[in-house]
Amino acid sequence: MKTLAEILNIEHPIIVAPMFLISNVDMVVAACDAGATAAFPALNYRSLEELKQAIHAIRARTNKPFGVNLIVNKSNLRHKGQLELILEERVDYVITSLGSPEATIKACKPLGIKVFCDVIDAAYAKKVEKMGADAVIAVNSKAGGHCGKMAPKTLIENIQAECTIPIISAGGIGTKAQIDEIMQLGAIGVSVGTLFLACEEATISKDYKEALIQYGEKDIVLTTKMSGSHLTVINTPYVQSLGTEASFLEKLLHKNKWLKKYIKMILAFRGMRAIEKSTFKSTYETVWCAGPSIEFIKSVRPLKEILKDLTVAAN
């Protein structure tokens, strides 16, 4: 089976993961020029014109492959226009999240645009394989931000038992040795996010970057308060004051099939606004997303240096 590097014709089988609010043109270009690839969320741009400008800005600085992350469920009201623009611009690959990727796969395939689908279990991996996805991104319990429920090894093995689709592992990567281990399990590549939060190219607040250095794996907690789904965040005093479990009312509403999707959308909107507020500004209401691989962050460095640590064996 071809590795991600072979599929995309890049040097390293590494995706600098699309991070909501954070991924930007400079990060994508730096990753591509360093021999990896990167994707950014379409929703990081408020309008289709801004999205188009970002794609053009990347293309003006690198000819290496990059991707766009597309939310494909009904909560993304701009999904149709974003997909049309991606098709028009012939982006190299799309990463789909939160919904059925069937329409996206059907639209991208004739144009040679690869589609990688976020999955958290074998059942969904099997579904997207039948739809014609080029690979799955197996989001495990070690991922930063929205995460899965299974350990990396367990999730990969479960998918392998049910599918033949290529697997890109997402979550828990902090060293080259860990990448080698994941590849030995049969993954074709990895998607890495948390480490790159601390790159110089990221425009997050100074407080956020300092927190990434000061906190460790033991300080990462799982919360359902922000978006209604599992989210890994740094256990700041503000997060502690909120608690990490959904309230009785929230849980009750989630069980109501008529109200569930609307409540989840409201929770997601409220939670993402809180995350956006603390990502770029100094504020007491700090909700900083990060995964357990925060343990490997010791300083703020250029993205290419962080990537080098993931590709060169330690002495």
C-alpha positions as CSV (number, residue, x, y, z in Angstrom):
1,M,0.0,0.0,0.0
2,K,1.3,3.5,-0.9
3,T,2.2,5.8,1.9
4,L,0.7,9.3,2.2
5,A,4.0,10.7,0.9
6,E,3.8,8.6,-2.2
7,I,0.1,9.4,-2.8
8,L,0.7,13.2,-2.6
9,N,4.2,13.1,-4.0
10,I,5.7,14.8,-0.9
11,E,8.8,13.9,1.2
12,H,7.2,13.1,4.6
13,P,3.9,11.3,5.3
14,I,2.7,14.1,7.6
15,I,-0.3,16.4,7.5
16,V,-0.1,19.5,9.6
17,A,-3.7,19.1,10.8
18,P,-6.4,21.7,10.0
19,M,-7.0,23.6,13.2
20,F,-10.1,25.7,13.6
21,L,-9.3,29.5,13.8
22,I,-5.5,28.7,13.9
23,S,-4.3,27.2,10.6
24,N,-3.2,30.0,8.2
25,V,-1.5,30.7,5.0
26,D,2.0,31.0,6.6
27,M,1.6,27.6,8.4
28,V,0.5,25.8,5.2
29,V,3.3,27.2,3.1
30,A,5.9,26.4,5.8
31,A,4.7,22.8,6.1
32,C,4.7,22.3,2.3
33,D,8.1,23.8,1.9
34,A,9.5,21.6,4.6
35,G,8.4,18.4,2.8
36,A,5.2,17.7,4.5
37,T,1.7,18.9,3.7
38,A,-1.0,20.9,5.5
39,A,-4.7,21.6,5.4
40,F,-6.8,24.4,6.8
41,P,-10.5,24.6,7.7
42,A,-12.6,26.4,5.1
43,L,-14.5,27.9,8.0
44,N,-11.4,29.8,9.0
45,Y,-12.5,32.3,6.4
46,R,-15.7,34.3,6.7
47,S,-16.5,34.5,3.1
48,L,-15.9,32.6,-0.1
49,E,-13.8,35.5,-1.5
50,E,-11.5,35.3,1.6
51,L,-11.3,31.5,1.1
52,K,-10.4,32.0,-2.5
53,Q,-7.8,34.6,-1.6
54,A,-6.2,32.2,0.9
55,I,-5.9,29.5,-1.7
56,H,-4.4,31.9,-4.2
57,A,-1.9,33.2,-1.5
58,I,-0.7,29.7,-0.8
59,R,-0.4,28.9,-4.5
60,A,1.6,32.1,-5.1
61,R,4.2,30.9,-2.5
62,T,4.4,27.1,-3.1
63,N,3.6,24.5,-5.7
64,K,3.4,21.7,-3.2
65,P,0.1,19.9,-2.4
66,F,-2.2,21.2,0.3
67,G,-5.8,20.6,1.4
68,V,-8.9,22.1,2.8
69,N,-11.0,20.8,5.7
70,L,-14.7,20.9,4.9
71,I,-17.5,20.5,7.5
72,V,-20.1,18.5,5.5
73,N,-23.1,18.5,7.8
74,K,-26.0,21.0,7.9
75,S,-24.4,23.1,10.6
76,N,-22.1,24.5,7.9
77,L,-24.4,26.8,5.9
78,R,-21.6,27.7,3.6
79,H,-20.7,24.0,2.7
80,K,-22.1,24.1,-0.9
81,G,-20.3,27.3,-1.9
82,Q,-17.1,26.1,-0.3
83,L,-17.2,22.8,-2.1
84,E,-17.8,24.6,-5.4
85,L,-14.8,26.8,-4.9
86,I,-12.6,23.9,-3.9
87,L,-13.6,22.1,-7.1
88,E,-13.0,25.3,-9.2
89,E,-9.6,25.8,-7.6
90,R,-8.6,22.1,-7.9
91,V,-7.3,21.9,-4.4
92,D,-5.1,18.8,-4.0
93,Y,-7.2,17.1,-1.3
94,V,-10.2,17.6,1.0
95,I,-10.6,16.4,4.6
96,T,-14.2,15.9,5.5
97,S,-15.6,16.2,9.0
98,L,-18.9,15.9,10.8
99,G,-21.4,14.5,8.3
100,S,-21.8,12.4,5.2
101,P,-19.0,12.9,2.6
102,E,-20.8,11.2,-0.2
103,A,-21.6,14.3,-2.2
104,T,-18.1,15.6,-1.7
105,I,-16.5,12.4,-2.8
106,K,-18.7,12.2,-6.0
107,A,-17.8,15.8,-6.9
108,C,-14.1,15.5,-6.2
109,K,-13.3,12.1,-7.8
110,P,-13.8,13.1,-11.5
111,L,-11.3,16.0,-10.9
112,G,-8.7,13.8,-9.3
113,I,-9.1,15.6,-5.9
114,K,-8.4,13.2,-3.1
115,V,-10.9,12.9,-0.2
116,F,-9.8,11.9,3.3
117,C,-12.6,11.4,5.8
118,D,-12.4,11.9,9.6
119,V,-13.7,8.8,11.4
120,I,-13.7,7.6,15.0
121,D,-14.7,4.0,14.5
122,A,-14.6,1.1,12.0
123,A,-18.3,1.3,11.3
124,Y,-18.0,4.8,9.8
125,A,-14.7,3.9,8.1
126,K,-16.6,1.1,6.3
127,K,-19.3,3.5,5.2
128,V,-16.9,6.0,3.7
129,E,-14.9,3.3,2.0
130,K,-18.0,2.2,0.2
131,M,-18.6,5.8,-0.8
132,G,-15.2,5.8,-2.5
133,A,-13.0,7.8,0.0
134,D,-9.3,7.7,-0.8
135,A,-8.4,7.3,2.9
136,V,-9.7,7.8,6.4
137,I,-8.2,10.0,9.1
138,A,-8.6,7.8,12.2
139,V,-9.2,10.4,15.0
140,N,-8.2,8.7,18.2
141,S,-8.6,9.5,21.9
142,K,-5.2,11.3,22.0
143,A,-6.3,14.0,19.5
144,G,-6.4,17.6,20.4
145,G,-9.7,19.5,20.1
146,H,-12.5,17.2,19.0
147,C,-11.3,13.6,19.6
148,G,-12.3,10.0,19.3
149,K,-12.9,7.4,22.0
150,M,-10.3,4.7,21.1
151,A,-6.6,4.5,21.7
152,P,-4.5,4.9,18.5
153,K,-3.5,1.2,18.2
154,T,-7.0,-0.1,18.9
155,L,-8.7,2.3,16.4
156,I,-6.2,1.3,13.7
157,E,-6.6,-2.4,14.3
158,N,-10.4,-2.1,14.4
159,I,-10.5,-0.4,11.1
160,Q,-8.1,-2.8,9.5
161,A,-10.3,-5.7,10.6
162,E,-13.3,-4.2,8.8
163,C,-11.8,-2.3,5.8
164,T,-9.0,-2.2,3.3
165,I,-9.0,1.6,3.0
166,P,-5.7,3.5,3.8
167,I,-5.5,4.9,7.3
168,I,-4.0,8.2,8.4
169,S,-3.7,8.3,12.2
170,A,-4.6,11.5,14.0
171,G,-3.8,12.1,17.7
172,G,-1.0,11.6,20.2
173,I,2.0,12.2,17.9
174,G,4.9,14.0,19.5
175,T,8.1,12.3,18.2
176,K,9.5,10.6,15.1
177,A,9.6,7.3,17.1
178,Q,5.8,7.5,17.5
179,I,5.3,8.1,13.8
180,D,7.5,5.1,13.0
181,E,5.4,3.0,15.5
182,I,2.1,4.1,13.9
183,M,3.4,3.4,10.4
184,Q,4.5,-0.1,11.5
185,L,0.9,-0.8,12.6
186,G,-0.1,-0.2,9.0
187,A,-1.0,3.5,8.8
188,I,0.1,5.3,5.7
189,G,0.7,8.6,7.5
190,V,-0.2,10.8,10.4
191,S,-2.0,14.0,11.0
192,V,-0.4,16.2,13.7
193,G,-2.0,19.3,15.3
194,T,-1.1,20.1,18.9
195,L,2.7,20.4,18.4
196,F,2.2,23.1,15.7
197,L,0.1,25.3,18.0
198,A,3.5,26.4,19.3
199,C,5.0,27.4,16.0
200,E,6.0,31.0,15.3
201,E,3.7,31.2,12.3
202,A,0.6,30.6,14.4
203,T,-1.0,33.9,15.4
204,I,-2.6,32.7,18.7
205,S,-2.1,34.8,21.8
206,K,1.1,34.9,23.8
207,D,-0.8,33.6,26.8
208,Y,-1.9,30.5,24.8
209,K,1.6,29.8,23.6
210,E,3.0,30.2,27.1
211,A,0.3,27.8,28.4
212,L,1.4,25.2,25.8
213,I,4.9,25.3,27.3
214,Q,3.9,25.4,30.9
215,Y,1.2,22.7,31.0
216,G,1.7,19.0,30.3
217,E,-0.2,15.9,29.4
218,K,-1.6,15.6,32.9
219,D,-3.3,18.9,32.4
220,I,-5.4,17.9,29.4
221,V,-9.0,17.1,30.2
222,L,-12.0,16.0,28.2
223,T,-15.0,18.2,28.2
224,T,-18.5,18.1,26.6
225,K,-19.3,21.6,27.8
226,M,-18.0,23.5,24.8
227,S,-19.6,21.9,21.8
228,G,-21.7,19.0,23.1
229,S,-19.0,16.6,21.7
230,H,-15.8,15.3,23.3
231,L,-13.2,18.1,23.2
232,T,-9.7,18.0,24.7
233,V,-8.6,21.3,26.4
234,I,-6.1,22.6,28.9
235,N,-7.4,22.4,32.4
236,T,-7.2,26.1,33.2
237,P,-8.9,27.6,36.3
238,Y,-11.7,28.8,34.1
239,V,-12.3,25.3,32.6
240,Q,-12.3,24.0,36.2
241,S,-14.9,26.5,37.2
242,L,-17.1,25.5,34.3
243,G,-16.8,21.8,34.9
244,T,-16.3,19.3,32.1
245,E,-19.6,17.4,32.2
246,A,-22.7,18.6,30.4
247,S,-25.4,19.8,32.8
248,F,-28.5,17.7,33.6
249,L,-30.6,19.9,31.3
250,E,-28.1,19.7,28.5
251,K,-28.0,15.9,28.8
252,L,-31.8,15.7,28.9
253,L,-32.1,17.9,25.8
254,H,-29.5,15.7,24.0
255,K,-31.8,12.7,24.5
256,N,-34.7,14.4,22.7
257,K,-34.5,13.5,19.0
258,W,-36.4,16.6,17.9
259,L,-34.3,19.1,19.9
260,K,-30.9,17.3,19.8
261,K,-29.5,18.7,16.6
262,Y,-30.6,22.3,17.5
263,I,-29.2,22.1,21.0
264,K,-25.9,20.8,19.7
265,M,-25.7,23.6,17.2
266,I,-26.3,26.2,19.9
267,L,-23.8,24.5,22.2
268,A,-21.2,24.4,19.4
269,F,-21.8,28.1,18.5
270,R,-21.5,29.1,22.1
271,G,-18.4,27.0,22.7
272,M,-16.6,28.0,19.6
273,R,-17.2,31.7,20.4
274,A,-15.6,31.1,23.8
275,I,-12.6,29.3,22.2
276,E,-12.3,32.1,19.6
277,K,-12.3,34.7,22.3
278,S,-9.5,33.1,24.3
279,T,-7.4,32.0,21.3
280,F,-6.3,35.5,20.2
281,K,-6.8,37.7,23.3
282,S,-5.7,37.8,26.9
283,T,-8.8,36.9,29.0
284,Y,-9.8,35.2,32.2
285,E,-12.2,33.0,30.2
286,T,-9.5,30.8,28.8
287,V,-10.6,27.7,26.8
288,W,-7.5,26.5,25.0
289,C,-7.7,23.4,22.9
290,A,-4.7,21.0,23.0
291,G,-4.1,17.2,23.1
292,P,-1.8,15.1,25.3
293,S,1.2,15.6,23.0
294,I,1.4,19.1,24.6
295,E,3.9,17.2,26.8
296,F,6.5,17.5,24.0
297,I,6.2,21.3,23.6
298,K,9.1,23.0,25.3
299,S,9.4,26.3,23.3
300,V,7.9,28.4,20.5
301,R,9.8,27.6,17.3
302,P,9.5,28.0,13.5
303,L,7.2,25.3,12.1
304,K,10.0,23.8,10.0
305,E,12.0,23.1,13.1
306,I,9.1,21.3,14.8
307,L,8.6,19.3,11.6
308,K,12.3,18.4,11.5
309,D,12.0,16.8,14.9
310,L,9.3,14.6,13.5
311,T,11.4,13.5,10.5
312,V,14.9,13.1,11.8
313,A,15.9,10.4,14.2
314,A,17.2,11.5,17.6
315,N,20.9,10.8,18.3
